[in-house]
């Protein structure tokens, strides 16, 4: 959902930045790599220590590189299968780092072991990867699976906003209670599981339709 409604807005906002980077001769691949590195640092250096607000701010500062590198590639007519592959692969790395940082914290952070939260964060990590794999595998077989109620942008925005506001409450007393993160992680896990099933059903229909045509 966010992909559809926010893409045009973010493209407009980040086009001047992308244009400046292109004029400096910076490659879109470099932006992709730096952005992923920044996301991983924000998630794995701060989340496991319970520094949710700082970690979220660092992640947010780098996560938009995913939009900027795409704009740069189109500007310089450098869009390629390699760029798409690199971008998609590193997106998975960044997403895993975000949820992995939460798993590390709740599996033994300063506030103690929280089995429920650690399991929910781990489910989000695993199911989110399966959501992405289902689409990639379908496309590799010549089919499509771009359906579902929990696309990557939806999952990432939900977890970052909630985690950031929980961290704000811990630091200032003005944010969300921790139960808000529990609810969001649970909803994301369920939504990701539903999305996996949706994509499986869509691919199943396409596969059987192809089989029926071939048998006629």
C-alpha positions as CSV (number, residue, x, y, z in Angstrom):
1,X,0.0,0.0,0.0
2,X,2.7,2.5,1.0
3,X,4.6,1.6,-2.2
4,X,1.7,2.9,-4.3
5,X,0.9,6.0,-2.3
6,X,4.3,7.2,-1.2
7,X,6.6,6.4,-4.2
8,X,5.6,9.5,-6.2
9,X,6.1,11.7,-3.1
10,X,9.5,10.3,-2.2
11,X,10.7,10.4,-5.8
12,X,9.9,14.1,-5.9
13,X,11.6,14.8,-2.5
14,X,14.8,12.9,-3.3
15,X,15.3,13.8,-6.9
16,X,17.5,16.8,-6.1
17,X,19.7,14.6,-3.9
18,X,19.9,12.0,-6.6
19,X,20.8,14.5,-9.2
20,X,23.6,16.0,-7.0
21,X,25.0,12.5,-6.4
22,X,24.9,11.7,-10.1
23,X,26.7,15.0,-10.9
24,X,29.5,13.9,-8.5
25,X,29.9,10.7,-10.4
26,X,28.7,8.5,-7.6
27,X,27.4,5.1,-8.6
28,X,23.9,4.0,-7.6
29,X,25.5,0.7,-6.4
30,X,27.6,2.7,-3.9
31,X,24.5,4.4,-2.5
32,X,22.9,1.0,-2.2
33,X,25.9,-0.4,-0.3
34,X,26.3,2.6,2.0
35,X,22.6,2.7,2.8
36,X,22.5,-1.0,3.7
37,X,25.6,-0.6,5.8
38,X,24.0,2.3,7.7
39,X,20.8,0.4,8.3
40,X,22.7,-2.6,9.6
41,X,24.8,-0.4,12.0
42,X,21.7,1.4,13.3
43,X,19.8,-1.9,13.9
44,X,22.6,-4.1,15.2
45,X,24.7,-1.5,17.1
46,X,21.8,0.2,18.9
47,X,18.7,-2.1,19.1
48,X,20.5,-4.9,21.0
49,X,21.5,-2.3,23.7
50,X,17.9,-1.0,24.0
51,X,18.7,2.3,22.3
52,X,15.6,2.1,20.2
53,X,15.2,5.8,19.5
54,X,18.8,6.4,18.4
55,X,18.8,3.2,16.4
56,X,15.6,4.1,14.6
57,X,16.9,7.6,13.7
58,X,20.1,6.1,12.3
59,X,18.2,3.5,10.3
60,X,15.8,6.2,9.0
61,X,18.7,8.3,7.8
62,X,19.9,5.5,5.6
63,X,16.8,3.6,4.6
64,X,15.8,6.1,1.9
65,X,18.9,5.2,0.0
66,X,16.6,2.5,-1.5
67,X,14.7,5.2,-3.2
68,X,17.6,7.4,-4.1
69,X,19.6,4.7,-5.9
70,X,16.6,3.9,-8.1
71,X,16.2,7.5,-9.1
72,X,19.9,7.8,-9.8
73,X,19.8,4.6,-12.0
74,X,17.0,6.0,-14.0
75,X,18.7,9.4,-14.4
76,X,21.9,8.0,-15.7
77,X,20.2,5.3,-17.8
78,X,22.0,2.8,-15.6
79,X,19.1,0.6,-14.7
80,X,20.2,-3.1,-15.1
81,X,19.4,-6.5,-13.9
82,X,22.5,-6.4,-11.7
83,X,21.4,-3.2,-10.0
84,X,17.9,-4.7,-9.4
85,X,19.5,-7.9,-8.0
86,X,21.8,-6.0,-5.7
87,X,19.1,-3.7,-4.5
88,X,16.7,-6.5,-3.8
89,X,19.3,-8.7,-2.1
90,X,20.5,-5.9,0.2
91,X,17.0,-5.0,1.0
92,X,16.6,-8.4,2.6
93,X,19.9,-7.9,4.5
94,X,18.6,-4.6,5.9
95,X,15.2,-5.9,6.9
96,X,16.8,-8.9,8.6
97,X,19.1,-6.6,10.5
98,X,16.2,-4.5,11.8
99,X,14.2,-7.5,13.1
100,X,17.4,-9.3,14.1
101,X,18.4,-6.4,16.3
102,X,15.0,-6.7,18.1
103,X,15.5,-10.4,18.5
104,X,19.0,-9.9,20.1
105,X,17.6,-7.3,22.5
106,X,14.6,-9.4,23.7
107,X,16.7,-12.6,23.8
108,X,18.9,-11.1,26.5
109,X,18.9,-7.3,26.6
110,X,19.3,-5.0,29.5
111,X,15.6,-5.4,30.4
112,X,15.9,-9.2,30.6
113,X,14.7,-12.1,28.5
114,X,11.3,-11.7,27.0
115,X,10.3,-14.9,25.2
116,X,7.1,-13.5,23.6
117,X,8.8,-10.5,22.1
118,X,11.8,-12.5,20.9
119,X,9.6,-15.0,19.2
120,X,7.4,-12.3,17.6
121,X,10.5,-10.5,16.2
122,X,11.9,-13.7,14.9
123,X,8.6,-14.6,13.2
124,X,8.6,-11.3,11.5
125,X,12.2,-11.8,10.3
126,X,11.5,-15.3,9.0
127,X,8.1,-14.7,7.5
128,X,9.2,-11.4,5.9
129,X,12.0,-13.3,4.2
130,X,9.5,-15.9,3.0
131,X,7.2,-13.2,1.6
132,X,10.1,-11.8,-0.5
133,X,11.3,-15.2,-1.6
134,X,7.8,-16.2,-2.7
135,X,7.7,-13.3,-5.1
136,X,11.2,-13.8,-6.3
137,X,10.7,-17.5,-6.9
138,X,7.4,-16.9,-8.8
139,X,9.1,-14.4,-11.0
140,X,12.0,-16.8,-11.6
141,X,9.4,-19.3,-12.9
142,X,7.8,-16.8,-15.2
143,X,4.8,-16.0,-13.0
144,X,3.9,-13.0,-10.7
145,X,3.2,-12.9,-7.0
146,X,3.0,-9.1,-6.3
147,X,-0.1,-9.4,-4.0
148,X,-0.5,-9.4,-0.3
149,X,-1.5,-7.3,2.7
150,X,2.0,-6.9,4.1
151,X,4.5,-5.6,1.5
152,X,8.0,-4.7,2.5
153,X,7.4,-0.9,2.9
154,X,4.4,-1.5,5.1
155,X,6.3,-3.9,7.4
156,X,9.4,-1.6,7.6
157,X,7.5,1.6,8.3
158,X,5.3,-0.1,10.9
159,X,8.2,-1.5,12.9
160,X,10.4,1.5,12.7
161,X,7.7,4.0,13.7
162,X,6.6,1.8,16.6
163,X,10.1,1.0,17.8
164,X,11.1,4.6,17.6
165,X,8.2,5.8,19.7
166,X,8.8,3.1,22.3
167,X,12.4,4.3,22.5
168,X,11.1,7.8,22.9
169,X,9.0,6.8,25.9
170,X,11.9,5.0,27.5
171,X,14.1,8.1,27.0
172,X,11.6,10.9,27.7
173,X,8.3,9.3,28.9
174,X,6.4,10.8,26.0
175,X,6.2,7.9,23.5
176,X,4.4,4.6,23.2
177,X,4.3,1.9,25.9
178,X,6.2,-1.3,25.0
179,X,2.9,-3.2,24.6
180,X,2.4,-1.1,21.4
181,X,5.5,-2.9,19.9
182,X,4.1,-6.2,21.0
183,X,0.9,-5.6,19.2
184,X,2.6,-4.4,16.0
185,X,5.0,-7.3,15.9
186,X,2.1,-9.7,16.3
187,X,0.1,-8.0,13.6
188,X,3.1,-8.0,11.3
189,X,3.7,-11.7,11.9
190,X,0.1,-12.5,11.1
191,X,0.0,-10.2,8.1
192,X,3.2,-11.7,6.7
193,X,1.9,-15.2,7.1
194,X,-1.3,-14.2,5.3
195,X,0.7,-12.6,2.5
196,X,2.7,-15.8,2.1
197,X,-0.5,-17.8,1.7
198,X,-1.9,-15.2,-0.7
199,X,1.1,-15.4,-2.9
200,X,1.1,-19.2,-2.9
201,X,-2.5,-19.2,-4.0
202,X,-1.9,-16.7,-6.8
203,X,1.0,-18.8,-8.1
204,X,-1.0,-22.0,-7.8
205,X,-3.7,-20.5,-10.0
206,X,-1.2,-19.4,-12.6
207,X,0.6,-22.7,-12.6
208,X,-2.6,-24.7,-13.1
209,X,-3.8,-22.3,-15.7
210,X,-0.6,-22.8,-17.6
211,X,-0.9,-26.5,-17.2
212,X,-4.4,-26.5,-18.5
213,X,-3.4,-24.5,-21.6
214,X,-0.6,-26.8,-22.4
215,X,-2.8,-29.9,-22.1
216,X,-5.4,-28.5,-24.6
